Structure formats: C-alpha cells, structure tokens
Amino acid sequence: MKRSVWSRLQHQVRLGTRSALAALPTSVRFATYRNLIDCDPVLDEAFKLKIASTQDELEACFALLHDAYVASGFMRPHPSGLRVTPYHALPTTTTLCAKMGNKVVGTLSIVREGVFGFPMQSAFDIGAVRASSGRIAEISALAVHPAYRKTGGAILFPLMKFMYEYCTQYFDTRHLVIAVNPRHIEMYESLLFFRRLAAQVVDRYDFANGAPAVGATLDLQQAPQLFRRAYGHKPPKRNLHRYFVELRLPQIDFPLRPWHLSNDPVMTPALIDHFFNRRTQGFEALDPRRKALLHSIYTGPDWAAVLPPLDEAAAAGAALRRHPRYTLKCPAELQPDGPAQAQQAITIVEISAQGFQARAAEPLRVGQRCTVAAELAQGIRARVQAEIVRRIGGDSGELFGFRVDRPDPAWLRCVAWLEGA
C-alpha cells in the first residue's frame, strides 16, 4: 500500500514538473533539458553494447520492445510476446542491444533504406531529406527495461552513443529520421537537435497502433558542430559533444568485418524460420511484391524453405534483379584513360565480378574508360580496368554503374566471399 501511495505521489510530481516546463518559452525549456543531462561515462563492469546477433539476444530485444509498446498503447499484445516486423528480416536493418551481464536491458533498431523503404514513409514525406545527398536511416524500435528507466539515462545515452557511432562509422549513414510520440519529440529536438519534418502531428500512425506521431530528422554531418555549440562549454557529465564525438566507450563491441562492408546482416534461415514462421507469422501480411523482394535478397534452397512461397508470376519477377545481402563502402581512385586526365575519388557501394556501382562527388562521363584502384579491406587493394556504362539516380547521391573488364585476384576474392556469405 505504501509503495502504491508513493508511486502515485511520484507520478503527480512528474506531471506537475512537466506542466511547469511546458509553460516556459521553448528556448528556456530546451536549455533546461540540456542542463539536466547526466552522461557519466563510468558504467557498470557488466554493461555491454553490441549488435543483437543470436536467437536469444534478438528474442530478448523483441520481447522488451513488445512489452514497452503494449504498455504505451503502441501495439496490441501479441500471443508470442514479441514485436517483430518485416523490416527486422532485412539485411539493411540492424538491431542494437544494451546488456547487463546476460540480460538485455535496452534495444533500438536502425532501418537503413532497403527494398521495403522505411516504416515511417506510410505517414511522412521525407522528400526534403532525400534532396540532400547521403544515405538515410530510420531510428525505430527503442525500448529500455522498466528497471533502468529512472537511472538518469544510464542505458539510453550509451545506446544513443552506440547508434551515433555505428551510423557514422559503420553503417554509411548521413541522415537520421524518426517518428515518435508527440510527448517525446522535445527530447530529440532539445538534446539531439532533430528538426521536425512538418509542423503538424500525424493523428494516427498505423505502425504504432494508430497513436499520434511526429516526424523529425538529423543531419549527422552537421551534428558535431551543433553539439559543440550547445555543449562544448559544459562540464563533462553534461557535455554531449564530448560524449558523442570525442569519448570512446570500451563497453561498445563494434562488428569485425573481413571487407569494407557497410551493413551487418545477422538473419540466417534458422533465425528467419524461428521469428517469422514459428514464433510469429510475420510474413503473412506481405503482398506478393514484398515476398518476391525477400526472395531476391535471400537465394538458395535453404532460404526458399523458410521464406513465404511465391506464385509463378511473382517468382519470375523476383529473378529479374537480385538485391545483394551485403553493401560496401570502399574508397577508390578513378584514373581516366587518356592524356592529362585528373584522378578522382569515388566510393564503391556494390560489386560483382563483371561490374560495380560507385558514388562520385563530381559527374562522370558515360563511356569513359578508366583504371580503378580500390581498397576492399584494410591492407587489401584491387586494381581493375573498367568502363562507365550508366548514371543511376540514387537517393544517396550521384551513382554510376561500371563494367569491369579484367578483375584481379583480390577483386574476385571479395566477390566470392559476398556471393557465398
């Protein structure tokens, strides 16, 4: 009984504090939020941050997310006790987890644009974000264990830092987008400098069970300067610039990669079967096109046995273009053939034995023959003869397609790994 009374009192205090803050001018209110930050990097020795990659880790993340969404009214309870969406099946989605010992105490998912687009596209126009170059990722599925929600951000801030470093250093992402409940948007605006996509609130966001939502975005190239301006003069425990940009947390377990990859798919046929066929029926609502797209990513008999079956027409469509499971971010130099031609830096994002796609800061001439020297992994360089064969309109900037004439052994070794992974 005493605990119940105390809980009610705490709830009333929080409501009163929230009402008092809401009455302040926006600039004063945001400054107040920034002065309440506590990003102390001293963490429990048992604390660890990593990509959720095992069945147990993913199950714990999806269960934590389910309970948080049900408690907030963002979804109805599911018999499985899990919140698993089709986006979690894609290689362009990465789920992060915070663990205290063997227990998952926090999670969020980063959904980079893949064959399904973004969850929030059903309600928000992100055309203005697409107008800027660079890949986009939606931050979604955030949940912290109830026992750790009142610890001054001891789980949330490390999880956000992991997300920031992973997106900027590993996931080839420039722009973040979010769709959050209106009562949470000011945290993202005041502390992390997200900007709203539109002034109005979406009254019914289907991806969150019809709850209202606000869309917002952050340009990660501009974030360090914004953080420095707001936090650079503050003491360490309130200095989010130092925390996000300068500090290194030994608790973060970054992925080990054999090549310069830009994503970390963890789904296997067994995991797909477990989460989407046995624990949930997560593929039932997919239309024929999305089913075909899954088959275009995951090929071979082991995958076909666990993916939703295709009718004859969809199967023919799926064979038209294969979407690679892994993406790349390999720095390269392009030297055009011919006299007095300037070398140009490009970034390779997809390769095969016969060709590749690359981003270029400056326009390239279709039909130009060239030599391309690429760093495919740390200490592994390839040199190929190629021809620029097409310009590709891409959301992440100017993309060009190349045909490779003579791939060298390093190039072929990388292609063999990607095709066999």
Order of alpha helices (4+ residues) and beta strands (2+ residues): alpha-alpha-beta-alpha-beta-beta-alpha-beta-alpha-beta-alpha-beta-beta-beta-alpha-beta-alpha-alpha-alpha-alpha-beta-beta-beta-beta-beta-beta-alpha
